């Protein structure tokens, strides 16, 4: 399977482990929802999250299918990519719709709970991931 096909296949997963890198090179992995935008994958996250901070200095990412808790099956190799931080409101709304469609009720419930908590005031961005 080509890397482009493998990247597209990750868009069908319920959860993906997104690995970003600290300035020291240390990898930090987080389970995330993932949607598709053509040949790219999209992830939503708060603008002030650690993922975004790390991506501002190093746009490299690695992706692997995982469980809701972030557990990765033994022997699954990471797929390397690059992430762009999408902050434009119109583009962010368009890409968020891909995630909203895929996760439907689950997305609405989690976002409602987030809005009720103190973290609900956090502005979200989209990470657009390509090879």
C-alpha positions as CSV (number, residue, x, y, z in Angstrom):
1,X,0.0,0.0,0.0
2,X,1.4,3.4,-0.9
3,X,1.8,6.1,1.7
4,X,-0.9,8.2,0.1
5,X,-3.3,5.2,0.3
6,X,-2.3,4.5,3.9
7,X,-2.9,8.2,4.8
8,X,-6.4,8.1,3.2
9,X,-7.1,4.8,5.0
10,X,-6.4,6.5,8.3
11,X,-9.3,8.8,7.6
12,X,-11.6,5.8,8.0
13,X,-10.3,5.0,11.6
14,X,-12.4,6.1,14.6
15,X,-9.3,7.3,16.4
16,X,-5.8,8.1,15.3
17,X,-2.7,8.6,17.5
18,X,-1.2,11.9,16.4
19,X,2.5,12.3,17.4
20,X,4.1,15.7,17.4
21,X,7.6,16.6,18.4
22,X,9.0,18.8,21.1
23,X,12.0,21.0,20.3
24,X,14.2,18.4,22.0
25,X,12.9,15.8,19.5
26,X,10.9,14.0,22.1
27,X,7.7,12.5,20.7
28,X,4.3,13.3,22.3
29,X,1.3,11.2,21.1
30,X,-2.4,12.0,21.6
31,X,-5.5,10.1,20.4
32,X,-7.6,12.3,18.2
33,X,-10.7,12.3,16.0
34,X,-9.8,12.4,12.3
35,X,-11.7,13.4,9.1
36,X,-10.8,13.7,5.5
37,X,-10.4,16.6,3.2
38,X,-9.5,15.2,-0.2
39,X,-6.1,13.7,0.1
40,X,-5.5,15.3,3.5
41,X,-6.6,14.4,7.0
42,X,-8.1,16.9,9.4
43,X,-8.0,17.1,13.2
44,X,-9.6,19.7,15.5
45,X,-7.9,20.9,18.6
46,X,-7.9,23.9,20.9
47,X,-5.6,26.7,19.6
48,X,-3.6,26.8,22.8
49,X,-3.1,23.0,23.0
50,X,0.4,21.5,23.3
51,X,0.0,20.0,19.9
52,X,-0.4,23.4,18.3
53,X,2.5,24.8,20.3
54,X,4.8,21.9,19.2
55,X,3.6,22.2,15.5
56,X,4.5,25.9,15.4
57,X,8.2,24.9,15.8
58,X,8.2,21.6,13.9
59,X,5.4,20.6,11.5
60,X,6.4,16.9,11.4
61,X,3.7,14.4,12.6
62,X,3.3,10.7,12.8
63,X,0.0,8.9,12.6
64,X,-1.2,5.4,13.6
65,X,-4.6,4.0,14.2
66,X,-5.4,3.6,17.9
67,X,-8.2,3.1,20.5
68,X,-10.1,5.8,22.2
69,X,-7.5,5.7,25.0
70,X,-4.6,5.9,22.6
71,X,-3.6,2.2,22.7
72,X,-1.7,1.3,19.5
73,X,-1.7,-2.4,18.3
74,X,1.7,-4.1,18.4
75,X,3.7,-3.8,15.2
76,X,1.8,-0.9,13.7
77,X,4.4,1.4,11.9
78,X,3.8,5.1,12.0
79,X,3.0,7.1,8.9
80,X,4.9,10.3,8.6
81,X,3.3,13.6,7.5
82,X,3.3,17.3,7.8
83,X,0.6,19.4,9.6
84,X,-0.6,22.9,8.7
85,X,-2.5,24.9,11.4
86,X,-5.7,26.3,9.8
87,X,-6.9,29.4,11.6
88,X,-9.0,31.1,8.9
89,X,-12.6,31.0,10.1
90,X,-14.2,30.0,6.8
91,X,-11.7,27.3,6.1
92,X,-11.8,26.1,9.7
93,X,-15.6,25.9,9.5
94,X,-15.5,23.9,6.3
95,X,-13.0,21.4,7.6
96,X,-14.8,21.1,11.0
97,X,-17.8,20.0,9.0
98,X,-16.0,16.9,7.9
99,X,-15.3,15.9,11.5
100,X,-18.9,16.8,12.5
101,X,-20.4,14.6,9.8
102,X,-18.2,11.6,10.7
103,X,-18.7,11.7,14.5
104,X,-22.3,13.1,14.4
105,X,-23.9,12.9,17.8
106,X,-20.7,12.0,19.6
107,X,-19.1,15.3,18.3
108,X,-22.1,17.3,19.3
109,X,-22.1,15.8,22.8
110,X,-18.4,16.3,23.4
111,X,-18.4,19.9,22.1
112,X,-21.5,20.7,24.3
113,X,-19.7,19.3,27.3
114,X,-16.6,21.3,26.4
115,X,-18.7,24.5,26.1
116,X,-20.2,23.9,29.6
117,X,-16.7,23.5,31.1
118,X,-14.1,26.2,31.5
119,X,-12.4,24.8,28.4
120,X,-15.4,25.7,26.3
121,X,-14.1,29.2,25.9
122,X,-11.1,27.9,24.0
123,X,-10.8,28.8,20.3
124,X,-10.3,25.7,18.1
125,X,-8.1,25.3,15.0
126,X,-7.9,22.6,12.4
127,X,-4.7,20.7,11.7
128,X,-4.6,19.7,8.0
129,X,-2.2,16.8,7.6
130,X,-0.6,15.8,4.3
131,X,2.3,13.6,3.2
